[in-house]
Amino acid sequence: MNIKLPKHLAIIMDGNGRWARQRGLNRIEGHKIGARTAEEVTRWCADLGIKYLTLYAFSTENWKRPEEEVQFLFQLMVNYLKSRLNLLIDESIRISFLGRIEELPEETRSFCRFLENKTAQCDRLHLIIALNYGGRSEIVDATRKILNKGLKHVDDNVIQENLYLPDLPDPDLIIRTSGEQRLSNFLLWQSSYSELYFTNTLWPDFSREELEKALEEYSKRKRRYGAVISDEE
């Protein structure tokens, strides 16, 4: 694509359950197809030259879902990524996890750290998976770190340095699927000046065409930072 691309694209992957329900299927089937879509989107972004991709996989609020579904989601992620580890390395895709990883089940937590170590030298695309993540929780945890360090002066830079992944650039574009038009506690600190794009497409149906449509829309926008100034001024 000969257009301006975001350096960092973040996606709220929404609609797996609705996709399954519309087809008379169990929600779990929607998550299976959603995982396949996530893999395809990762590959498309790498091919396009996007350097950072953050996928909102499991929020701190998702623990309220049925226990069976929660356990399946973690097992699906582990099995899916484990089966594609060699491919990820061949494609030079680095993986990091964003969130309260220490609160995850031991098997999931250990696999996350293993995967981060195995792909640490990959540099074609940095895939960040937000897992047990909440924007408010991240700011609370950053504040606790600052207090524990005994810092007296706090500014934007200090907070940034104490986020989960402090070196991660802010997302240029955030896409949300399924028609909902809110951030749902996603990257609240980092999204201050992100462009937002909403689509009615459910995540399992999200196609390369839909991705390119969002990227084309992003390329047309004139990004402004700081206070809003009217054209008359």
N, C-alpha and C positions, 0 to 999 in steps of 0.2 A: 504494500500500500504506500503510495507516494503522498502521504499526509503527515502532519505533526502527530506524533504518538506520545502518550503519557510515558514517563519514565517508570512510574509506579501506578499500577492498576489494582484496585481492590474491588472485590465482588461479594455482595451479600447473596448467597445461594439460597433462594427461597422458592418453595412451591413443590417440594418432593411429595409431601403428604397429599396435597390437593391433586397432583398429577395422578397418583395412585388411586385416590378416591373416585376421580372422574372415570376411571377405567374398571372400577369394582375390584381393585386389588388391595392387598395389605400395604400399609405405609412403608413397610420394609422394602417392598419391591420398588417403590419410588426412590428410596435411598440408594438402592443398587444402581439404578439407571443414573441417578444424580452423581454417583462416584465416577461413572464412565464419562459423564459430561465434564466433570472437573478435570479428568485426565486429558480430554480432548482440548479443553480451553487452555490448559497449561502448555500443551504442545503448540497450539496456534500462537500463543503469546511469545513463546520462544522463537518460533519461525519468523514472527513479525519484528522481533528485535526489542520487545519490551523487557526491561531489566529486572523489574520487581512485580510479583503478583501475589496479592494477599487474598486468601479465601476464608470466609467466615464459616467454619465447619461446625462448631459447637459452642454455644454461648453459656455463660454462667446460669442463665435462666432455663436452659434446656434440661437441667436436672429434674425439673417438674414433670417431664414426660414419663410415660410408663417405664418401669425399670427394665422390662424386656427390650424395649426399643432403644434405651440408652446403652445397654450392654451390647446390643447388635451394632450400633453405630461405632462404638470403639473397636469391636472385633472386625467390622468391615474395613475400617481405616487401616488397621494393622495388617490384615491379610492382603488388602489391595496393594498397599505400598510395598509390602514385603515381596509380593509376586513381581513387582515392577522395579525392584531396586537396581538390578543391572542395567535396565533400560534408562532409568533416571541418570545413572552415572555415565552411560554412553552418550546421553543427550546433554551432559554437563549441567544438570539441574540441581542446584543446591536447595536443601530444605531446612527451614527453621520453624519452630513452633512458638506461638505467641499466646500467653495466657498463664493461668495458675496451673502449670503442668505438674507441680508437686502434689496436687490434690487428686490427680487421676489414678485409676487403678494401677497397681504396680507393673503389670505386664505392659500396659499402654505407655506409662511413664518411661520405663526402661527402653522400649522400642523407639520412642521419640528421641531420646538422647543418642541411641545407637545410630539412628538415621541421620541425625545432625552431624555426627562424627564422620560417618561414611561418605557424606556428600559435601563436606566442608571445603574441599578444594575445587568444587565445580563452580563455573563462573559464567555460564551462558544465560541462565535465568535463575533468580533467587525466588523460590516459592516459599511463601510464609503461610502456614496453616494456623488460623486462630482457633484454638482448642481450649475449652473451658475459659473462654475469654469474655470479658466485659469491660467496656470503656471506663465506667465509673470505678470498677475494681482496680484497673490499672492505675488510675490517678490516686486512689487510696493507697495502693501498695507503694507507689512512688513517694507519696507523702511520708509513709512509715519509714522508708529507707532514709529519707532526708532527716527525719527526726532522730533515727538511730545513729546517724553520722554526726549529730549535734551541730548541724549547720545553722548559722544565725541569719545569713542573707540568702533569700530564695528569690530567684527570678525565672523567666521562661527557660533559660539554658540549664539551670539546676534541675528543674522538673524534667526536661527532656533527657538529661543525662541519667535519670533514675527510672525511666520507663523500661518495659520488658526488653525491647530491642532498640536501644537509644541511637544506634547508627542507621536505623532504617529511615529513608527519606519519607516525608509525608506523601500520602497518595495524591496524585494529580487528578485522578478520576475514580469515582466510586459508582459501580453499577449495582442496582438491586432488581432482581427478577420478581415475577409473580404479581405485579401491580401495586404492591404496598409502597408507600412513599414516605419512608422514615428510615433513620439510621439504626434504630433498635440497639442502642448501646454499643455501636461499632466504631472504634477508632475516634472517640470523641475529642481527644486532645489533638490528634493528628489531622483531623478533617476540617480544620477551621477555614481553609481556603480551597478545599477540594471541589471540583466540579461534580455534580450529581446527575446520574442518568437512571431513569426508571423505565422498565418495560413490563408489559403485561404477560410476557412469555414466562411460563413456568420453567424452573431450572432444568429439569430433564429434557426439555425441548429447546434449550438455548443452543443456537447453531452458530457456525462461523459467520454466516450472513448477519445474524443478530449482533454478534460481537463487532463486526466491521461497521455496522450501522451506528453503534454507540461510539466507536472510535472516530468515525467521520463527523458525527455531531460534536464530539469533543474538539476536533481540529478546527471547527468553525467558531468556537467560542473565544472571546477575548478575555483572558483572565485578568482580574483586578485584585489588588491586595490592599489591605488597610481600609480606611474609611471610605464609604461610598460618596462619590462626588457626582452631582448631576451634570448632564451635558451642558446646561446653561452656564454652569460655573467654569 
